[in-house]
Amino acid sequence: MRQVLPAAVPLAALLLAACGGESRLRAEAAAGAGPLVDEFLGALEAGRVDQALARTTPAFRASAGREAVAEVSRSMVQVLGAVRARGEPEVSAVRPLPGSDPPVAGIASISWPTQFAKGEAKVAARVERGTDGAWRVDAFAVEGALFTWILRK
């Protein structure tokens, strides 16, 4: 079966899609989670905390709390500035989770080297794909010499 991916998917993701099985899930994670994390990070940069939280799992929202995410959003922008460029994603720890509660179709860890206006950092996220097919952020981290933030459920 031939799989068609959006043109914006990096070459590495296209190569992974050709392999099937876990590799297919890795490619789907790169294609689905990349834009999701971009939207999440963009919302944090713009101070739109509710918009960022709308892209997260219920467990993330329950454990993080809106005020904590808002404070990190302000601090991240103050210390690092806006995102200027992102490297190729590295996808790992991809697996389906049959029988999970709440139902989860798959989970993946994805990270990118990221250039911010004031320095470099690694942006990483653990994402879950729900049974509805939508990816959601379940854990998120920005780790660099100037700023480190790790938030998990």
C-alpha positions in Angstrom: 0.0 0.0 0.0 1.4 3.4 -1.0 1.3 6.2 1.6 1.1 9.8 0.6 2.5 12.4 3.0 2.3 16.2 2.9 5.1 17.9 0.9 6.3 19.7 4.0 7.4 16.4 5.6 11.2 16.2 6.0 13.1 13.6 3.8 13.9 11.5 6.9 10.2 11.1 7.6 9.6 10.0 3.9 12.3 7.4 4.2 10.8 6.1 7.4 7.3 5.9 5.9 8.6 3.4 3.3 9.7 0.9 5.9 6.2 0.1 7.4 5.3 -1.0 11.0 7.0 1.1 13.7 8.8 3.1 11.0 5.4 4.1 9.6 4.3 5.3 13.0 7.6 7.2 13.3 6.8 9.0 10.0 3.3 9.7 11.1 4.6 11.1 14.4 7.0 13.4 12.6 4.3 14.6 10.2 1.6 15.0 12.8 3.6 16.0 15.9 5.8 18.5 14.1 3.0 21.0 13.2 1.4 20.3 16.6 4.5 21.2 18.5 5.1 24.2 16.3 1.5 25.4 17.1 2.0 24.7 20.8 5.4 26.6 20.9 4.0 29.4 18.7 1.1 29.9 21.1 3.5 29.9 24.1 5.7 32.5 22.4 2.6 34.7 21.7 1.4 34.4 25.3 -1.7 32.5 24.1 -1.7 30.0 26.9 -5.2 28.7 26.4 -4.5 28.0 22.8 -1.3 26.2 23.8 -3.1 24.1 26.4 -5.8 23.2 23.8 -3.1 21.1 22.1 -2.3 19.1 25.2 -3.7 16.0 26.8 -6.2 16.2 29.7 -3.5 14.8 32.0 -1.0 17.5 31.0 -3.6 20.2 31.6 -4.5 18.8 35.0 -0.9 18.5 36.2 0.7 21.6 34.7 -2.0 24.2 35.5 -2.6 27.3 33.5 -0.7 29.7 35.7 2.5 27.6 35.6 2.4 27.4 31.8 1.7 31.1 31.6 4.8 31.9 33.8 7.0 29.6 31.7 5.7 31.2 28.5 6.7 34.7 29.7 10.1 33.4 30.9 10.9 31.5 27.8 10.2 34.5 25.5 12.1 36.8 27.8 15.2 34.6 27.9 15.2 32.9 24.5 13.2 35.2 22.2 11.3 33.9 19.2 12.0 30.7 17.3 14.1 31.4 14.2 14.8 27.9 12.8 14.3 24.3 13.6 16.4 21.3 12.6 15.3 17.9 11.4 13.1 16.0 14.0 14.4 13.0 15.8 11.6 10.6 16.6 12.1 7.8 19.1 10.1 5.6 21.5 7.2 5.2 19.2 4.6 2.5 20.1 0.9 1.8 20.0 -0.9 1.6 23.3 -3.8 -0.9 22.9 -6.2 -1.1 25.8 -4.9 2.2 27.4 -7.2 4.3 29.6 -8.0 6.8 28.3 -7.7 5.2 24.8 -4.4 6.2 23.0 -3.6 4.9 19.5 0.1 5.7 19.9 2.8 7.6 21.7 6.1 9.1 20.5 9.0 11.2 21.7 10.2 13.8 19.2 12.9 16.5 19.5 14.4 19.2 17.4 17.5 21.4 17.7 16.0 24.9 17.6 17.5 28.3 17.0 15.8 31.0 19.1 16.6 34.7 18.7 18.9 34.7 21.7 20.4 31.2 21.6 20.0 27.5 20.8 18.0 24.9 22.7 16.6 21.4 22.2 12.8 21.4 22.0 11.3 18.0 22.9 7.8 16.7 23.3 6.1 13.4 24.2 3.0 13.3 22.1 0.0 11.0 22.1 -2.2 10.1 19.2 -5.8 9.6 20.4 -8.2 7.1 18.9 -9.6 10.1 17.0 -6.3 10.4 15.1 -5.3 13.7 16.6 -1.8 14.2 18.2 -1.6 16.0 21.5 1.3 17.2 23.7 1.7 15.1 26.8 5.0 16.4 28.0 7.2 19.2 26.7 10.7 20.4 27.3 13.0 23.3 26.2 16.6 22.5 27.2 19.5 24.9 26.5 22.4 26.8 28.1 20.2 29.9 28.7 16.9 28.2 29.6 15.6 24.9 30.8 11.9 23.9 31.2 10.6 20.4 31.5 6.9 19.8 32.1 5.4 16.4 32.4 2.1 15.0 33.5 
